[in-house]
């Protein structure tokens, strides 16, 4: 709780996201798999911020506060970039 939000976002971008996307370089990603990746990402980001779905805070606001772009827009993921 004492770690600033920006540091949490940087940690997510440098450690967690590359680990999640490592396997996607090997196969063609289907829409259902892409959706599951997005859901998993938002659950982690909400946990980092200490926010629940009941708080009704939009995903783009959470991503903005952490400085994280949508997982579909990343260039380092093989099949997810559309």
mmCIF file of the N, C-alpha and C atoms, coordinates in Angstrom:
data_MODEL
# 
_entry.id   MODEL 
# 
loop_
_atom_site.group_PDB 
_atom_site.id 
_atom_site.type_symbol 
_atom_site.label_atom_id 
_atom_site.label_alt_id 
_atom_site.label_comp_id 
_atom_site.label_asym_id 
_atom_site.label_entity_id 
_atom_site.label_seq_id 
_atom_site.pdbx_PDB_ins_code 
_atom_site.Cartn_x 
_atom_site.Cartn_y 
_atom_site.Cartn_z 
_atom_site.occupancy 
_atom_site.B_iso_or_equiv 
_atom_site.pdbx_formal_charge 
_atom_site.auth_seq_id 
_atom_site.auth_comp_id 
_atom_site.auth_asym_id 
_atom_site.auth_atom_id 
_atom_site.pdbx_PDB_model_num 
ATOM 1   N N  . UNK A 1 1  ? 0.809   -1.196  0.000   1.00 0.00 ? 1  UNK A N  1 
ATOM 2   C CA . UNK A 1 1  ? 0.000   0.000   0.000   1.00 0.00 ? 1  UNK A CA 1 
ATOM 3   C C  . UNK A 1 1  ? 0.852   1.258   0.000   1.00 0.00 ? 1  UNK A C  1 
ATOM 4   N N  . UNK A 1 2  ? 2.092   1.150   0.435   1.00 0.00 ? 2  UNK A N  1 
ATOM 5   C CA . UNK A 1 2  ? 2.939   2.346   0.511   1.00 0.00 ? 2  UNK A CA 1 
ATOM 6   C C  . UNK A 1 2  ? 3.681   2.624   -0.791  1.00 0.00 ? 2  UNK A C  1 
ATOM 7   N N  . UNK A 1 3  ? 3.578   1.730   -1.765  1.00 0.00 ? 3  UNK A N  1 
ATOM 8   C CA . UNK A 1 3  ? 4.263   1.908   -3.039  1.00 0.00 ? 3  UNK A CA 1 
ATOM 9   C C  . UNK A 1 3  ? 3.415   2.821   -3.930  1.00 0.00 ? 3  UNK A C  1 
ATOM 10  N N  . UNK A 1 4  ? 4.020   3.848   -4.540  1.00 0.00 ? 4  UNK A N  1 
ATOM 11  C CA . UNK A 1 4  ? 3.251   4.760   -5.399  1.00 0.00 ? 4  UNK A CA 1 
ATOM 12  C C  . UNK A 1 4  ? 2.668   4.037   -6.619  1.00 0.00 ? 4  UNK A C  1 
ATOM 13  N N  . UNK A 1 5  ? 1.561   4.568   -7.136  1.00 0.00 ? 5  UNK A N  1 
ATOM 14  C CA . UNK A 1 5  ? 0.856   3.973   -8.265  1.00 0.00 ? 5  UNK A CA 1 
ATOM 15  C C  . UNK A 1 5  ? 1.754   3.907   -9.507  1.00 0.00 ? 5  UNK A C  1 
ATOM 16  N N  . UNK A 1 6  ? 2.524   4.946   -9.769  1.00 0.00 ? 6  UNK A N  1 
ATOM 17  C CA . UNK A 1 6  ? 3.390   4.963   -10.954 1.00 0.00 ? 6  UNK A CA 1 
ATOM 18  C C  . UNK A 1 6  ? 4.430   3.843   -10.895 1.00 0.00 ? 6  UNK A C  1 
ATOM 19  N N  . UNK A 1 7  ? 4.955   3.557   -9.720  1.00 0.00 ? 7  UNK A N  1 
ATOM 20  C CA . UNK A 1 7  ? 5.938   2.481   -9.566  1.00 0.00 ? 7  UNK A CA 1 
ATOM 21  C C  . UNK A 1 7  ? 5.273   1.132   -9.803  1.00 0.00 ? 7  UNK A C  1 
ATOM 22  N N  . UNK A 1 8  ? 4.053   0.979   -9.347  1.00 0.00 ? 8  UNK A N  1 
ATOM 23  C CA . UNK A 1 8  ? 3.314   -0.261  -9.598  1.00 0.00 ? 8  UNK A CA 1 
ATOM 24  C C  . UNK A 1 8  ? 3.085   -0.457  -11.083 1.00 0.00 ? 8  UNK A C  1 
ATOM 25  N N  . UNK A 1 9  ? 2.750   0.628   -11.787 1.00 0.00 ? 9  UNK A N  1 
ATOM 26  C CA . UNK A 1 9  ? 2.563   0.549   -13.238 1.00 0.00 ? 9  UNK A CA 1 
ATOM 27  C C  . UNK A 1 9  ? 3.836   0.182   -13.955 1.00 0.00 ? 9  UNK A C  1 
ATOM 28  N N  . UNK A 1 10 ? 4.944   0.757   -13.523 1.00 0.00 ? 10 UNK A N  1 
ATOM 29  C CA . UNK A 1 10 ? 6.234   0.438   -14.141 1.00 0.00 ? 10 UNK A CA 1 
ATOM 30  C C  . UNK A 1 10 ? 6.597   -1.027  -13.902 1.00 0.00 ? 10 UNK A C  1 
ATOM 31  N N  . UNK A 1 11 ? 6.345   -1.518  -12.704 1.00 0.00 ? 11 UNK A N  1 
ATOM 32  C CA . UNK A 1 11 ? 6.596   -2.916  -12.389 1.00 0.00 ? 11 UNK A CA 1 
ATOM 33  C C  . UNK A 1 11 ? 5.751   -3.829  -13.279 1.00 0.00 ? 11 UNK A C  1 
ATOM 34  N N  . UNK A 1 12 ? 4.494   -3.471  -13.455 1.00 0.00 ? 12 UNK A N  1 
ATOM 35  C CA . UNK A 1 12 ? 3.619   -4.280  -14.308 1.00 0.00 ? 12 UNK A CA 1 
ATOM 36  C C  . UNK A 1 12 ? 4.133   -4.305  -15.738 1.00 0.00 ? 12 UNK A C  1 
ATOM 37  N N  . UNK A 1 13 ? 4.518   -3.132  -16.280 1.00 0.00 ? 13 UNK A N  1 
ATOM 38  C CA . UNK A 1 13 ? 4.986   -3.057  -17.668 1.00 0.00 ? 13 UNK A CA 1 
ATOM 39  C C  . UNK A 1 13 ? 6.285   -3.806  -17.890 1.00 0.00 ? 13 UNK A C  1 
ATOM 40  N N  . UNK A 1 14 ? 7.177   -3.830  -16.905 1.00 0.00 ? 14 UNK A N  1 
ATOM 41  C CA . UNK A 1 14 ? 8.495   -4.425  -17.104 1.00 0.00 ? 14 UNK A CA 1 
ATOM 42  C C  . UNK A 1 14 ? 8.585   -5.884  -16.700 1.00 0.00 ? 14 UNK A C  1 
ATOM 43  N N  . UNK A 1 15 ? 7.738   -6.341  -15.779 1.00 0.00 ? 15 UNK A N  1 
ATOM 44  C CA . UNK A 1 15 ? 7.860   -7.714  -15.275 1.00 0.00 ? 15 UNK A CA 1 
ATOM 45  C C  . UNK A 1 15 ? 6.646   -8.575  -15.641 1.00 0.00 ? 15 UNK A C  1 
ATOM 46  N N  . UNK A 1 16 ? 5.476   -8.113  -15.304 1.00 0.00 ? 16 UNK A N  1 
ATOM 47  C CA . UNK A 1 16 ? 4.283   -8.951  -15.427 1.00 0.00 ? 16 UNK A CA 1 
ATOM 48  C C  . UNK A 1 16 ? 3.831   -9.100  -16.875 1.00 0.00 ? 16 UNK A C  1 
ATOM 49  N N  . UNK A 1 17 ? 3.697   -7.991  -17.603 1.00 0.00 ? 17 UNK A N  1 
ATOM 50  C CA . UNK A 1 17 ? 3.194   -8.070  -18.974 1.00 0.00 ? 17 UNK A CA 1 
ATOM 51  C C  . UNK A 1 17 ? 4.079   -8.907  -19.889 1.00 0.00 ? 17 UNK A C  1 
ATOM 52  N N  . UNK A 1 18 ? 5.406   -8.751  -19.881 1.00 0.00 ? 18 UNK A N  1 
ATOM 53  C CA . UNK A 1 18 ? 6.217   -9.623  -20.741 1.00 0.00 ? 18 UNK A CA 1 
ATOM 54  C C  . UNK A 1 18 ? 6.069   -11.104 -20.396 1.00 0.00 ? 18 UNK A C  1 
ATOM 55  N N  . UNK A 1 19 ? 5.886   -11.416 -19.121 1.00 0.00 ? 19 UNK A N  1 
ATOM 56  C CA . UNK A 1 19 ? 5.683   -12.811 -18.738 1.00 0.00 ? 19 UNK A CA 1 
ATOM 57  C C  . UNK A 1 19 ? 4.351   -13.328 -19.272 1.00 0.00 ? 19 UNK A C  1 
ATOM 58  N N  . UNK A 1 20 ? 3.317   -12.490 -19.267 1.00 0.00 ? 20 UNK A N  1 
ATOM 59  C CA . UNK A 1 20 ? 2.017   -12.894 -19.802 1.00 0.00 ? 20 UNK A CA 1 
ATOM 60  C C  . UNK A 1 20 ? 2.064   -13.091 -21.303 1.00 0.00 ? 20 UNK A C  1 
ATOM 61  N N  . UNK A 1 21 ? 2.798   -12.241 -21.995 1.00 0.00 ? 21 UNK A N  1 
ATOM 62  C CA . UNK A 1 21 ? 2.801   -12.258 -23.453 1.00 0.00 ? 21 UNK A CA 1 
ATOM 63  C C  . UNK A 1 21 ? 3.856   -13.177 -24.056 1.00 0.00 ? 21 UNK A C  1 
ATOM 64  N N  . UNK A 1 22 ? 4.683   -13.782 -23.237 1.00 0.00 ? 22 UNK A N  1 
ATOM 65  C CA . UNK A 1 22 ? 5.776   -14.614 -23.750 1.00 0.00 ? 22 UNK A CA 1 
ATOM 66  C C  . UNK A 1 22 ? 5.260   -15.755 -24.624 1.00 0.00 ? 22 UNK A C  1 
ATOM 67  N N  . UNK A 1 23 ? 4.223   -16.416 -24.212 1.00 0.00 ? 23 UNK A N  1 
ATOM 68  C CA . UNK A 1 23 ? 3.700   -17.545 -24.966 1.00 0.00 ? 23 UNK A CA 1 
ATOM 69  C C  . UNK A 1 23 ? 2.962   -17.158 -26.225 1.00 0.00 ? 23 UNK A C  1 
ATOM 70  N N  . UNK A 1 24 ? 2.446   -15.930 -26.315 1.00 0.00 ? 24 UNK A N  1 
ATOM 71  C CA . UNK A 1 24 ? 1.673   -15.528 -27.484 1.00 0.00 ? 24 UNK A CA 1 
ATOM 72  C C  . UNK A 1 24 ? 2.533   -15.350 -28.726 1.00 0.00 ? 24 UNK A C  1 
ATOM 73  N N  . UNK A 1 25 ? 3.843   -15.381 -28.578 1.00 0.00 ? 25 UNK A N  1 
ATOM 74  C CA . UNK A 1 25 ? 4.713   -15.270 -29.734 1.00 0.00 ? 25 UNK A CA 1 
ATOM 75  C C  . UNK A 1 25 ? 4.735   -16.561 -30.535 1.00 0.00 ? 25 UNK A C  1 
ATOM 76  N N  . UNK A 1 26 ? 4.250   -17.642 -29.948 1.00 0.00 ? 26 UNK A N  1 
ATOM 77  C CA . UNK A 1 26 ? 4.358   -18.961 -30.564 1.00 0.00 ? 26 UNK A CA 1 
ATOM 78  C C  . UNK A 1 26 ? 3.093   -19.411 -31.282 1.00 0.00 ? 26 UNK A C  1 
ATOM 79  N N  . UNK A 1 27 ? 1.956   -18.770 -31.068 1.00 0.00 ? 27 UNK A N  1 
ATOM 80  C CA . UNK A 1 27 ? 0.735   -19.235 -31.712 1.00 0.00 ? 27 UNK A CA 1 
ATOM 81  C C  . UNK A 1 27 ? -0.098  -18.049 -32.180 1.00 0.00 ? 27 UNK A C  1 
ATOM 82  N N  . UNK A 1 28 ? -1.039  -18.339 -33.065 1.00 0.00 ? 28 UNK A N  1 
ATOM 83  C CA . UNK A 1 28 ? -1.991  -17.323 -33.516 1.00 0.00 ? 28 UNK A CA 1 
ATOM 84  C C  . UNK A 1 28 ? -3.061  -17.191 -32.440 1.00 0.00 ? 28 UNK A C  1 
ATOM 85  N N  . UNK A 1 29 ? -3.272  -15.994 -31.981 1.00 0.00 ? 29 UNK A N  1 
ATOM 86  C CA . UNK A 1 29 ? -4.187  -15.749 -30.868 1.00 0.00 ? 29 UNK A CA 1 
ATOM 87  C C  . UNK A 1 29 ? -5.605  -15.610 -31.401 1.00 0.00 ? 29 UNK A C  1 
ATOM 88  N N  . UNK A 1 30 ? -6.532  -16.345 -30.791 1.00 0.00 ? 30 UNK A N  1 
ATOM 89  C CA . UNK A 1 30 ? -7.947  -16.251 -31.144 1.00 0.00 ? 30 UNK A CA 1 
ATOM 90  C C  . UNK A 1 30 ? -8.597  -15.135 -30.335 1.00 0.00 ? 30 UNK A C  1 
ATOM 91  N N  . UNK A 1 31 ? -9.791  -14.743 -30.762 1.00 0.00 ? 31 UNK A N  1 
ATOM 92  C CA . UNK A 1 31 ? -10.516 -13.678 -30.065 1.00 0.00 ? 31 UNK A CA 1 
ATOM 93  C C  . UNK A 1 31 ? -10.805 -14.056 -28.611 1.00 0.00 ? 31 UNK A C  1 
ATOM 94  N N  . UNK A 1 32 ? -11.157 -15.312 -28.365 1.00 0.00 ? 32 UNK A N  1 
ATOM 95  C CA . UNK A 1 32 ? -11.467 -15.727 -27.001 1.00 0.00 ? 32 UNK A CA 1 
ATOM 96  C C  . UNK A 1 32 ? -10.233 -15.649 -26.107 1.00 0.00 ? 32 UNK A C  1 
ATOM 97  N N  . UNK A 1 33 ? -9.071  -16.004 -26.653 1.00 0.00 ? 33 UNK A N  1 
ATOM 98  C CA . UNK A 1 33 ? -7.829  -15.922 -25.887 1.00 0.00 ? 33 UNK A CA 1 
ATOM 99  C C  . UNK A 1 33 ? -7.455  -14.474 -25.635 1.00 0.00 ? 33 UNK A C  1 
ATOM 100 N N  . UNK A 1 34 ? -7.688  -13.626 -26.629 1.00 0.00 ? 34 UNK A N  1 
ATOM 101 C CA . UNK A 1 34 ? -7.404  -12.199 -26.465 1.00 0.00 ? 34 UNK A CA 1 
ATOM 102 C C  . UNK A 1 34 ? -8.279  -11.608 -25.368 1.00 0.00 ? 34 UNK A C  1 
ATOM 103 N N  . UNK A 1 35 ? -9.551  -11.994 -25.341 1.00 0.00 ? 35 UNK A N  1 
ATOM 104 C CA . UNK A 1 35 ? -10.475 -11.513 -24.315 1.00 0.00 ? 35 UNK A CA 1 
ATOM 105 C C  . UNK A 1 35 ? -10.019 -11.965 -22.931 1.00 0.00 ? 35 UNK A C  1 
ATOM 106 N N  . UNK A 1 36 ? -9.573  -13.205 -22.805 1.00 0.00 ? 36 UNK A N  1 
ATOM 107 C CA . UNK A 1 36 ? -9.103  -13.720 -21.515 1.00 0.00 ? 36 UNK A CA 1 
ATOM 108 C C  . UNK A 1 36 ? -7.869  -12.970 -21.047 1.00 0.00 ? 36 UNK A C  1 
ATOM 109 N N  . UNK A 1 37 ? -6.988  -12.604 -21.982 1.00 0.00 ? 37 UNK A N  1 
ATOM 110 C CA . UNK A 1 37 ? -5.796  -11.831 -21.630 1.00 0.00 ? 37 UNK A CA 1 
ATOM 111 C C  . UNK A 1 37 ? -6.194  -10.444 -21.120 1.00 0.00 ? 37 UNK A C  1 
ATOM 112 N N  . UNK A 1 38 ? -7.178  -9.828  -21.776 1.00 0.00 ? 38 UNK A N  1 
ATOM 113 C CA . UNK A 1 38 ? -7.630  -8.515  -21.335 1.00 0.00 ? 38 UNK A CA 1 
ATOM 114 C C  . UNK A 1 38 ? -8.257  -8.581  -19.940 1.00 0.00 ? 38 UNK A C  1 
ATOM 115 N N  . UNK A 1 39 ? -9.049  -9.604  -19.697 1.00 0.00 ? 39 UNK A N  1 
ATOM 116 C CA . UNK A 1 39 ? -9.694  -9.750  -18.395 1.00 0.00 ? 39 UNK A CA 1 
ATOM 117 C C  . UNK A 1 39 ? -8.640  -9.960  -17.306 1.00 0.00 ? 39 UNK A C  1 
ATOM 118 N N  . UNK A 1 40 ? -7.670  -10.827 -17.584 1.00 0.00 ? 40 UNK A N  1 
ATOM 119 C CA . UNK A 1 40 ? -6.614  -11.087 -16.600 1.00 0.00 ? 40 UNK A CA 1 
ATOM 120 C C  . UNK A 1 40 ? -5.817  -9.817  -16.322 1.00 0.00 ? 40 UNK A C  1 
ATOM 121 N N  . UNK A 1 41 ? -5.532  -9.051  -17.378 1.00 0.00 ? 41 UNK A N  1 
ATOM 122 C CA . UNK A 1 41 ? -4.776  -7.811  -17.204 1.00 0.00 ? 41 UNK A CA 1 
ATOM 123 C C  . UNK A 1 41 ? -5.540  -6.820  -16.321 1.00 0.00 ? 41 UNK A C  1 
ATOM 124 N N  . UNK A 1 42 ? -6.822  -6.641  -16.601 1.00 0.00 ? 42 UNK A N  1 
ATOM 125 C CA . UNK A 1 42 ? -7.594  -5.674  -15.818 1.00 0.00 ? 42 UNK A CA 1 
ATOM 126 C C  . UNK A 1 42 ? -7.762  -6.127  -14.377 1.00 0.00 ? 42 UNK A C  1 
ATOM 127 N N  . UNK A 1 43 ? -7.874  -7.409  -14.136 1.00 0.00 ? 43 UNK A N  1 
ATOM 128 C CA . UNK A 1 43 ? -7.967  -7.890  -12.758 1.00 0.00 ? 43 UNK A CA 1 
ATOM 129 C C  . UNK A 1 43 ? -6.687  -7.560  -11.995 1.00 0.00 ? 43 UNK A C  1 
ATOM 130 N N  . UNK A 1 44 ? -5.533  -7.742  -12.661 1.00 0.00 ? 44 UNK A N  1 
ATOM 131 C CA . UNK A 1 44 ? -4.263  -7.415  -12.009 1.00 0.00 ? 44 UNK A CA 1 
ATOM 132 C C  . UNK A 1 44 ? -4.135  -5.920  -11.760 1.00 0.00 ? 44 UNK A C  1 
ATOM 133 N N  . UNK A 1 45 ? -4.518  -5.112  -12.756 1.00 0.00 ? 45 UNK A N  1 
ATOM 134 C CA . UNK A 1 45 ? -4.407  -3.663  -12.597 1.00 0.00 ? 45 UNK A CA 1 
ATOM 135 C C  . UNK A 1 45 ? -5.328  -3.148  -11.498 1.00 0.00 ? 45 UNK A C  1 
ATOM 136 N N  . UNK A 1 46 ? -6.528  -3.684  -11.429 1.00 0.00 ? 46 UNK A N  1 
ATOM 137 C CA . UNK A 1 46 ? -7.446  -3.285  -10.365 1.00 0.00 ? 46 UNK A CA 1 
ATOM 138 C C  . UNK A 1 46 ? -6.899  -3.679  -8.999  1.00 0.00 ? 46 UNK A C  1 
ATOM 139 N N  . UNK A 1 47 ? -6.288  -4.852  -8.921  1.00 0.00 ? 47 UNK A N  1 
ATOM 140 C CA . UNK A 1 47 ? -5.679  -5.293  -7.665  1.00 0.00 ? 47 UNK A CA 1 
ATOM 141 C C  . UNK A 1 47 ? -4.536  -4.366  -7.263  1.00 0.00 ? 47 UNK A C  1 
ATOM 142 N N  . UNK A 1 48 ? -3.696  -3.976  -8.245  1.00 0.00 ? 48 UNK A N  1 
ATOM 143 C CA . UNK A 1 48 ? -2.589  -3.061  -7.953  1.00 0.00 ? 48 UNK A CA 1 
ATOM 144 C C  . UNK A 1 48 ? -3.105  -1.741  -7.396  1.00 0.00 ? 48 UNK A C  1 
ATOM 145 N N  . UNK A 1 49 ? -4.219  -1.249  -7.942  1.00 0.00 ? 49 UNK A N  1 
ATOM 146 C CA . UNK A 1 49 ? -4.763  0.043   -7.517  1.00 0.00 ? 49 UNK A CA 1 
ATOM 147 C C  . UNK A 1 49 ? -5.586  -0.053  -6.242  1.00 0.00 ? 49 UNK A C  1 
ATOM 148 N N  . UNK A 1 50 ? -5.981  -1.250  -5.867  1.00 0.00 ? 50 UNK A N  1 
ATOM 149 C CA . UNK A 1 50 ? -6.840  -1.402  -4.702  1.00 0.00 ? 50 UNK A CA 1 
ATOM 150 C C  . UNK A 1 50 ? -8.277  -1.034  -4.997  1.00 0.00 ? 50 UNK A C  1 
ATOM 151 N N  . UNK A 1 51 ? -8.695  -1.248  -6.238  1.00 0.00 ? 51 UNK A N  1 
ATOM 152 C CA . UNK A 1 51 ? -10.024 -0.878  -6.703  1.00 0.00 ? 51 UNK A CA 1 
ATOM 153 C C  . UNK A 1 51 ? -10.782 -2.155  -7.047  1.00 0.00 ? 51 UNK A C  1 
ATOM 154 N N  . UNK A 1 52 ? -12.066 -2.190  -6.730  1.00 0.00 ? 52 UNK A N  1 
ATOM 155 C CA . UNK A 1 52 ? -12.885 -3.336  -7.113  1.00 0.00 ? 52 UNK A CA 1 
ATOM 156 C C  . UNK A 1 52 ? -13.867 -2.921  -8.199  1.00 0.00 ? 52 UNK A C  1 
ATOM 157 N N  . UNK A 1 53 ? -14.549 -3.890  -8.778  1.00 0.00 ? 53 UNK A N  1 
ATOM 158 C CA . UNK A 1 53 ? -15.553 -3.598  -9.793  1.00 0.00 ? 53 UNK A CA 1 
ATOM 159 C C  . UNK A 1 53 ? -16.725 -2.817  -9.191  1.00 0.00 ? 53 UNK A C  1 
ATOM 160 N N  . UNK A 1 54 ? -16.961 -3.008  -7.919  1.00 0.00 ? 54 UNK A N  1 
ATOM 161 C CA . UNK A 1 54 ? -18.059 -2.316  -7.250  1.00 0.00 ? 54 UNK A CA 1 
ATOM 162 C C  . UNK A 1 54 ? -17.828 -0.808  -7.168  1.00 0.00 ? 54 UNK A C  1 
ATOM 163 N N  . UNK A 1 55 ? -16.570 -0.393  -7.256  1.00 0.00 ? 55 UNK A N  1 
ATOM 164 C CA . UNK A 1 55 ? -16.246 1.035   -7.207  1.00 0.00 ? 55 UNK A CA 1 
ATOM 165 C C  . UNK A 1 55 ? -16.625 1.761   -8.491  1.00 0.00 ? 55 UNK A C  1 
ATOM 166 N N  . UNK A 1 56 ? -16.923 1.010   -9.550  1.00 0.00 ? 56 UNK A N  1 
ATOM 167 C CA . UNK A 1 56 ? -17.386 1.537   -10.835 1.00 0.00 ? 56 UNK A CA 1 
ATOM 168 C C  . UNK A 1 56 ? -16.422 2.562   -11.432 1.00 0.00 ? 56 UNK A C  1 
ATOM 169 N N  . UNK A 1 57 ? -15.158 2.221   -11.463 1.00 0.00 ? 57 UNK A N  1 
ATOM 170 C CA . UNK A 1 57 ? -14.150 3.056   -12.108 1.00 0.00 ? 57 UNK A CA 1 
ATOM 171 C C  . UNK A 1 57 ? -13.818 2.418   -13.445 1.00 0.00 ? 57 UNK A C  1 
ATOM 172 N N  . UNK A 1 58 ? -13.840 3.217   -14.492 1.00 0.00 ? 58 UNK A N  1 
ATOM 173 C CA . UNK A 1 58 ? -13.639 2.698   -15.841 1.00 0.00 ? 58 UNK A CA 1 
ATOM 174 C C  . UNK A 1 58 ? -12.211 2.201   -16.050 1.00 0.00 ? 58 UNK A C  1 
ATOM 175 N N  . UNK A 1 59 ? -12.089 1.244   -16.983 1.00 0.00 ? 59 UNK A N  1 
ATOM 176 C CA . UNK A 1 59 ? -10.797 0.632   -17.265 1.00 0.00 ? 59 UNK A CA 1 
ATOM 177 C C  . UNK A 1 59 ? -9.785  1.652   -17.773 1.00 0.00 ? 59 UNK A C  1 
ATOM 178 N N  . UNK A 1 60 ? -10.217 2.570   -18.633 1.00 0.00 ? 60 UNK A N  1 
ATOM 179 C CA . UNK A 1 60 ? -9.273  3.545   -19.180 1.00 0.00 ? 60 UNK A CA 1 
ATOM 180 C C  . UNK A 1 60 ? -8.733  4.485   -18.112 1.00 0.00 ? 60 UNK A C  1 
ATOM 181 N N  . UNK A 1 61 ? -9.517  4.775   -17.089 1.00 0.00 ? 61 UNK A N  1 
ATOM 182 C CA . UNK A 1 61 ? -9.016  5.611   -15.989 1.00 0.00 ? 61 UNK A CA 1 
ATOM 183 C C  . UNK A 1 61 ? -7.975  4.867   -15.177 1.00 0.00 ? 61 UNK A C  1 
ATOM 184 N N  . UNK A 1 62 ? -8.187  3.566   -14.964 1.00 0.00 ? 62 UNK A N  1 
ATOM 185 C CA . UNK A 1 62 ? -7.221  2.766   -14.219 1.00 0.00 ? 62 UNK A CA 1 
ATOM 186 C C  . UNK A 1 62 ? -5.924  2.648   -15.013 1.00 0.00 ? 62 UNK A C  1 
ATOM 187 N N  . UNK A 1 63 ? -6.044  2.378   -16.317 1.00 0.00 ? 63 UNK A N  1 
ATOM 188 C CA . UNK A 1 63 ? -4.844  2.294   -17.161 1.00 0.00 ? 63 UNK A CA 1 
ATOM 189 C C  . UNK A 1 63 ? -4.106  3.623   -17.187 1.00 0.00 ? 63 UNK A C  1 
ATOM 190 N N  . UNK A 1 64 ? -4.849  4.729   -17.232 1.00 0.00 ? 64 UNK A N  1 
ATOM 191 C CA . UNK A 1 64 ? -4.233  6.050   -17.257 1.00 0.00 ? 64 UNK A CA 1 
ATOM 192 C C  . UNK A 1 64 ? -3.486  6.366   -15.969 1.00 0.00 ? 64 UNK A C  1 
ATOM 193 N N  . UNK A 1 65 ? -4.038  5.963   -14.861 1.00 0.00 ? 65 UNK A N  1 
ATOM 194 C CA . UNK A 1 65 ? -3.372  6.255   -13.588 1.00 0.00 ? 65 UNK A CA 1 
ATOM 195 C C  . UNK A 1 65 ? -2.092  5.442   -13.426 1.00 0.00 ? 65 UNK A C  1 
ATOM 196 N N  . UNK A 1 66 ? -2.062  4.244   -14.033 1.00 0.00 ? 66 UNK A N  1 
ATOM 197 C CA . UNK A 1 66 ? -0.859  3.414   -13.957 1.00 0.00 ? 66 UNK A CA 1 
ATOM 198 C C  . UNK A 1 66 ? 0.100   3.662   -15.122 1.00 0.00 ? 66 UNK A C  1 
ATOM 199 N N  . UNK A 1 67 ? -0.370  4.350   -16.152 1.00 0.00 ? 67 UNK A N  1 
ATOM 200 C CA . UNK A 1 67 ? 0.467   4.597   -17.320 1.00 0.00 ? 67 UNK A CA 1 
ATOM 201 C C  . UNK A 1 67 ? 0.639   3.369   -18.186 1.00 0.00 ? 67 UNK A C  1 
ATOM 202 N N  . UNK A 1 68 ? -0.409  2.548   -18.291 1.00 0.00 ? 68 UNK A N  1 
ATOM 203 C CA . UNK A 1 68 ? -0.361  1.304   -19.055 1.00 0.00 ? 68 UNK A CA 1 
ATOM 204 C C  . UNK A 1 68 ? -1.331  1.415   -20.223 1.00 0.00 ? 68 UNK A C  1 
ATOM 205 N N  . UNK A 1 69 ? -0.893  1.016   -21.426 1.00 0.00 ? 69 UNK A N  1 
ATOM 206 C CA . UNK A 1 69 ? -1.782  1.005   -22.581 1.00 0.00 ? 69 UNK A CA 1 
ATOM 207 C C  . UNK A 1 69 ? -2.491  -0.329  -22.663 1.00 0.00 ? 69 UNK A C  1 
ATOM 208 N N  . UNK A 1 70 ? -3.534  -0.382  -23.486 1.00 0.00 ? 70 UNK A N  1 
ATOM 209 C CA . UNK A 1 70 ? -4.299  -1.610  -23.661 1.00 0.00 ? 70 UNK A CA 1 
ATOM 210 C C  . UNK A 1 70 ? -3.391  -2.713  -24.195 1.00 0.00 ? 70 UNK A C  1 
ATOM 211 N N  . UNK A 1 71 ? -3.648  -3.932  -23.767 1.00 0.00 ? 71 UNK A N  1 
ATOM 212 C CA . UNK A 1 71 ? -2.790  -5.054  -24.128 1.00 0.00 ? 71 UNK A CA 1 
ATOM 213 C C  . UNK A 1 71 ? -2.850  -5.329  -25.636 1.00 0.00 ? 71 UNK A C  1 
ATOM 214 N N  . UNK A 1 72 ? -3.952  -4.959  -26.292 1.00 0.00 ? 72 UNK A N  1 
ATOM 215 C CA . UNK A 1 72 ? -4.051  -5.147  -27.738 1.00 0.00 ? 72 UNK A CA 1 
ATOM 216 C C  . UNK A 1 72 ? -3.180  -4.168  -28.508 1.00 0.00 ? 72 UNK A C  1 
ATOM 217 N N  . UNK A 1 73 ? -2.833  -3.062  -27.902 1.00 0.00 ? 73 UNK A N  1 
ATOM 218 C CA . UNK A 1 73 ? -2.067  -2.017  -28.582 1.00 0.00 ? 73 UNK A CA 1 
ATOM 219 C C  . UNK A 1 73 ? -0.561  -2.152  -28.409 1.00 0.00 ? 73 UNK A C  1 
ATOM 220 N N  . UNK A 1 74 ? -0.116  -3.154  -27.687 1.00 0.00 ? 74 UNK A N  1 
ATOM 221 C CA . UNK A 1 74 ? 1.323   -3.310  -27.480 1.00 0.00 ? 74 UNK A CA 1 
ATOM 222 C C  . UNK A 1 74 ? 1.970   -3.872  -28.722 1.00 0.00 ? 74 UNK A C  1 
ATOM 223 N N  . UNK A 1 75 ? 3.193   -3.448  -28.985 1.00 0.00 ? 75 UNK A N  1 
ATOM 224 C CA . UNK A 1 75 ? 3.918   -3.933  -30.158 1.00 0.00 ? 75 UNK A CA 1 
ATOM 225 C C  . UNK A 1 75 ? 4.771   -5.128  -29.830 1.00 0.00 ? 75 UNK A C  1 
ATOM 226 N N  . UNK A 1 76 ? 5.014   -5.392  -28.534 1.00 0.00 ? 76 UNK A N  1 
ATOM 227 C CA . UNK A 1 76 ? 5.877   -6.502  -28.163 1.00 0.00 ? 76 UNK A CA 1 
ATOM 228 C C  . UNK A 1 76 ? 5.133   -7.829  -28.105 1.00 0.00 ? 76 UNK A C  1 
ATOM 229 N N  . UNK A 1 77 ? 3.832   -7.835  -28.353 1.00 0.00 ? 77 UNK A N  1 
ATOM 230 C CA . UNK A 1 77 ? 3.098   -9.104  -28.344 1.00 0.00 ? 77 UNK A CA 1 
ATOM 231 C C  . UNK A 1 77 ? 2.851   -9.529  -29.780 1.00 0.00 ? 77 UNK A C  1 
ATOM 232 N N  . UNK A 1 78 ? 3.215   -10.739 -30.071 1.00 0.00 ? 78 UNK A N  1 
ATOM 233 C CA . UNK A 1 78 ? 3.171   -11.241 -31.429 1.00 0.00 ? 78 UNK A CA 1 
ATOM 234 C C  . UNK A 1 78 ? 1.800   -11.222 -32.065 1.00 0.00 ? 78 UNK A C  1 
ATOM 235 N N  . UNK A 1 79 ? 0.844   -11.964 -31.539 1.00 0.00 ? 79 UNK A N  1 
ATOM 236 C CA . UNK A 1 79 ? -0.428  -12.110 -32.203 1.00 0.00 ? 79 UNK A CA 1 
ATOM 237 C C  . UNK A 1 79 ? -1.489  -11.151 -31.737 1.00 0.00 ? 79 UNK A C  1 
ATOM 238 N N  . UNK A 1 80 ? -1.286  -10.430 -30.663 1.00 0.00 ? 80 UNK A N  1 
ATOM 239 C CA . UNK A 1 80 ? -2.343  -9.602  -30.116 1.00 0.00 ? 80 UNK A CA 1 
ATOM 240 C C  . UNK A 1 80 ? -2.485  -8.264  -30.817 1.00 0.00 ? 80 UNK A C  1 
ATOM 241 N N  . UNK A 1 81 ? -1.424  -7.766  -31.436 1.00 0.00 ? 81 UNK A N  1 
ATOM 242 C CA . UNK A 1 81 ? -1.506  -6.450  -32.085 1.00 0.00 ? 81 UNK A CA 1 
ATOM 243 C C  . UNK A 1 81 ? -2.413  -6.553  -33.295 1.00 0.00 ? 81 UNK A C  1 
ATOM 244 N N  . UNK A 1 82 ? -3.467  -5.729  -33.299 1.00 0.00 ? 82 UNK A N  1 
ATOM 245 C CA . UNK A 1 82 ? -4.428  -5.781  -34.416 1.00 0.00 ? 82 UNK A CA 1 
ATOM 246 C C  . UNK A 1 82 ? -4.403  -4.507  -35.181 1.00 0.00 ? 82 UNK A C  1 
# 
